[in-house]
Amino acid sequence: MSKTGKIISVIIFLAIVFGLPVLSWLQPYHSVSLIENRRLAAPPVYSTDGLLSGTYFREWETFLSDHIYARDTWIKTYTYANLYGLGKRQINDIVIGRDGYLLPFRSYTAGYDRDSYAAAVRTMTGRIAELAAAVESYGGRFYFVGVPEQSSFHRDKYPGYFLNNSVRLDDAENLFFRGLAENGVSYLNLQEVFTGTGEEYYYRTDHHYNFAGAFAAYRAIITRLQADGWLAEPPLPQEAIRVVTLPEVFAGTRNRQLYYLYPVRERLQIGYPQPEIAYSKSTNWEPNQMMYDLTPDAAGRVAYGVYMGGDQAETVIRTDRPDRPNLLLFGDSFTNAVEPLLYYHFNETRCVDLRYYYSLNLYDYVTEHRPDIVILLRDDLDYATLEGNGDFDGE
């Protein structure tokens, strides 16, 4: 190599070594990666102990790795190369499954402690039994509604050399519903409702059910409440729902982790019960009549957050029909898609997500509003999760 070439190589090397950290530091700071769906490392806080132990410098290394200049561009290029150049089946913790399904990667080294999981199930089902007793003490009724998550219901879509978590998922269903039955808790297992129908209830590129899945869940819930004498009328038939297919491409959570490079394109559907009934609605204590947020993102895509505008601390829908019961529905994001359907049958529908609602704990909330029916709807990956919507009496 000539002297000039060596000088140019040194200059490029120094520009990379010193220039990238400077550019990384000067670019706008982001605390969350929407693509990766995780929090990014925060700037380290200096301490003498951290300096002497070396953790201070390791934290800086993590921070710079999370905030390196043009990080998304580097990862997107890497994703494209692996997807289309190398044809890999596992990219960015996403597995390219059969029939176009995107599924979460399950680590080969991750252990499963059945005894610990069974203990968590016992704790959770015990908590639910106590809550059910509190609701029934004033004449109300509690129901647990369990829904399989996409990768659980479609575990057969994993290629044979990937782990599909089937042992834990089978335990989730068997141990959990057995525990509810032993505690005398009323429940509805949507795994049994969805299985064998031949219908497609899930998105291929997202972990939620699609509108067909949400509609099937709605019908199962209303059918059970009618059978138990809480409602006079059956659920609405398919022809009584005005279904609209949105023209924008659906931005599935798992395709997002692949920078939307996966070629499967899906559309999102919404539904309006017919005939329409008058209602008033508030979201997080502010008037808001919107059941669906149809605003696309900057790239013109729509996401699951279309339903009810995404996860909310509290939503209250009133139809002013005092001859009908009042409902409290709480749970994670799987509640969002059924809320625009369930309200049609109730005088008042309250929807709470305990991950974001902090004003009262659930027991105090139930005491204050005394709903006739309380439903906890959760997906099977979180049946034994004791935080968030599994924590009823937390402050």
N, C-alpha and C positions, 0 to 999 in steps of 0.2 A: 504494500500500500504506500502511496506517495505521502510526502510530508503534509501536503494540503489535505489529502483524504483523512489522514490521522487527526488533523486539527478539526476538520468538520465532524468526525465521529465523536471527538471529545466534547465539542460544543453541543451536539445533539444529546449526548449522554447527560451532560450537566443541565441542559434545558429540561430534560425529563425528570432528573433527580430533584432539581430545585424548583423548576417551573410548575410541575403538577401540584405540589403542596401549596404553592402560593395561589394558583388558580382555584384550587379546591377551597382554600380559606376565603377567597374573595367572592365566590359564587353565593347566591342566596341560600340561607340555611333552611333545611326541611327536617322536621322531627319525625315524619312518618313517610314510608314508601307505600304509595297507593298500589303500585304494581305488585310489590312483594307482600303487601298486606301485613306489615310489621313496623314496629317502632325502630328508628335508626338511633345509633349511639349518640348520646349527648356529649358536649365538650367536657373533658375531664376537669374536675375541681382539684386544685393543688392541695396536697397535705404532705407534711414531713414524713409521716409513716408511709404514705404511698410512694414517695420518692425513694425512700430507703429500701422498701420491699420490691420495688420495680413495677408495682401495679400501675403507677401513674403513667409510665411510658407505654405499658401494654394497653392502657385505656386510650392513649393518643393513637396508637397503632390501629385499634378498632375503630376509633372515630374517623381517622383519615380513610380507612378502607370503606366505611359506610358513606363517606362524603367526597370521595375522589372525584375530580373534575370529569364531567360528562359520563358519570357512572351508568346512567340508564342506557346511553348509547353503546357503551362497552358490553353491557349485559345483553342488550337486544341483539347485537352482532353475534355474540356467543350463542344466544338462543337460536338465531336463524341458521348458523353454521351447524349446530347439532341437530336441528329439526330437518333441514333440507339437504345439508351437505353430508352428514354422517348417518342420518336416519335413525337416531337414537330413540329409544322408547321411554327413557327417563330423563327429563330436563327440568331444572329448577324445582325439584321436588314434585313434579307432575309426571304421571305415567300416562303414556298414550295407549289407551285400552282398546278393546275390540269394539267394532261398530261405531267408531268415532267418539267414544267416551273418554273424557279427561278425568283422571282419578288421582287422589293423593298418594304419594309414595310412602310406603311403610318400611321403616328401616329394618334391615336384616338383623341388626344387633339389639334392637329395642326389645327388652324383656317384658313379659306379661305376668304379673303377680296375681293369680286368681284369688288368693286369700285376701289380699288387700282390696281388690276390686269388690269382692263379695261383701267385705266389711263396709265399704262405701255405699253399696247398694242397700245394706241393712239400715245404715244411718239415714239415707235419703228416703227410703220407703217409710221409715219410722216418722220422719219429719212430715211427710205427706199425710200419713194417718192422723197425726196430731192436728194438722191444718183442717183435714176433712171433718174431724170431730168438732172443731171450733165453728166451722161453717154450719154443720148440722145442728149445733146447739141452739141456734135461733130459728131453725126451720128451713135452712138453705140446703143445697146439695153440691158436693164437690165431685169433679171428674178429672182424671188424668188421661190425656190423649197423647199417645206416643206415635211418632212418625219416623220411619227409617230415613236416614240421610242418603243422598244419592249413591255414594260409594258403598254404603251398606246394602241397599236394595239391589244394586248392580255389581255386587262383588264378583259375579261370574265373568265380568268384562275385563278383569285383570288378566294379562298374559300369564301363562302357567308358571313362569319363573319369578314372579313377583308375589310378595305376601299381600293377602287381601284382608287380614285382620279378622278372619271368620270366627276364630275361637272366642275372642273377646266379644264380638258382635252377637254370637249365639248366646253367650253368657248374659249380655245386656238384656236380651229379650227374655230368656228363660228365668234368670234370677230375679229380674226386676218385676215382671208381671206376677211371678209366684209370690214375691214379697208383698205386692199390693193386694193380691187375693187373700193372703194369710192375715193381712191387717184390715180386711173388709172394705177396701177402697174401690169405688166404682172406676172402671177404666175402659178405654177403647184403644185397641192395638191396630193401628192403620197398616201394619205389615200384613195382617190377615185380610184387610179390606183390599189392598192393592194387588196381592199375589193371585196369579192365575187369571186375571181379567183380560190379558192381551193388550191392555192400553199402555200408552207411554206416558208415565207420570213425572218424568224428570228431564231436566235439561241435560244435554251431553257435555256442556262446557261450564256447568255451574253446580254447586252442591245442594241447591234448593230444588223442591218440586216445581213443575211448571203449572200453568193455569189448570190443566186437566187434573193434576194431582191435588191442587188446592180445592177444586170443585168437588172432587171425590171425598176429600177430608170434610168439607162443609156438609155434604149430603149425609155422610156417616154420623157426624155429630148431631145434626138436626133429627135424623131418624131415631137415634138413641134417646134424645130428649123427648121426642114425641111418644116413643114406646114407654118411657118412664112417667108419662103424664104431665110433663112440664109445658108442652106445647100442643096446641090443638091441631095444627096443620102440618103436613109433611114438608120435606125440603122441596124447593123449586126444581122442576124438571129442566133438562138441558135447553129445551125450546123456550123457557121463560127467562133465559139469560141472553142479553144482547152482547155477544162476544165480538171484540174488536182486536184484530191483529195489527200491531204497530208496524209501520213500514221500516223503521230503523233496525239495524243489526243489533242483536242482543249481545251485551258485553258480559259474558259469563265470568265468574270469579276465577275459574281455573284457566281460562284462556287469557285472562289479564296477566297471570303469572308467566305466560308465554308471550307477553307483549302483543297479544291479539294476532299472533302469526299463524295460529292453527287454522286450517282452511275451512273447518265446519262453521257454517253460518246459520244461526237460529233466529227466530222471531219471537217476541214476547206478546202474550195475549192478556187482555183485561176483560172484565165482565160487569155488566150493569143489570141487576135484577129488574124484572118487568112484572107488573106495571110499576113505575117509579112511585116512591112514597116520599113525603116531605121529611126532612131531618135537619137538625142543627148539629154542628160538630166543632169541637175545639181540639187543638193539638198543642200540648205543652202549655195549656192555660191561655192560649190565644185562639180567637175565632178562625176557623179554617175549614171550608166546606169540601176541600179536595180529598177525594178518595185515591186518586192516582196522580203522581207527579210525572208528567209526560215530557219534561224538559230533557233533551239529549245532552250528552257531554260535549266537550269542545270538538271531538272527532265525529260527532253525529251519531253516537251509539246510545242505547238505553240499557239500564241495568235492572237487577231485581229491586232496587230502591224505588222503582216506579210504584210498587205497591205501598200505599199509605205514606209515600215520601221516605221510605226507609224506616229504620229503627227509631222509635220515639219513646220518651219517658212515660208519657200518658196521653191517651186519646179518649175522648168522650163523645159518643154519638147518641143523640136523643131523638126518638120518633114521636114522643108524647102520646103514647098509647098505654095508659096505666093498667089496662086489663091484661097486659102481657108482662112476663117476668123481666127482671133486670139481670144482666150478665156481666161478670168480671172475667176477662180472658187475660192471662199473663203467660209470658214465655219469651223465647228468643225470636229470631227473625222469621221463623216458619209461621208465626201468627200473622205476619203482615198480609200475606196473599189471601187469607180466609176472612179477614176483618171486613172487607167491602161486601161480603156475602152474608156473614152471620148477623150483622146488625139488623137486617131486614125482618128478623123474627122477634125482636125484643123492643121493650119500651126504652130501655137505656142499656147501652153497651160501653163498658169501660175496658180499655186495653192498656196494660202496664207492662213495661220491661224493667225489671228490677236491676238490670245492669246500669240503668241511667236514671231511675227514679229514686230520689233520696229524701223526699219530704216526710214520708212515713214508712215504717216497716210494713210488711204485708198484713200482719195481724191487726195493726192499728188501722190500716186502710180498710180492711174487711169490717172491722167494728164500726168505722165511721159511715160506710156506705151500705152495709148489710145487703149485698147482692143476693138474689134468689139462687143463682147458679154461679159457681166458680169453676173455671177450667184452667188447668195448667197444661200447655201444649209444648212438648219438647222433642227434639230429635234424639235418636238412640245413641249418638256419640256423646251426649251430655246427660244421659239418664242418671248417672251417679256423680255428676258434678255438683259439689256442695256450695259453690259460690254463685253469684249472680242470681238467676232465677231459681236456684236451689237453696237460697238463704232467705227464709221467710221472716225471721225475727231479728235480723241484723240492723244495726243502727245506720 
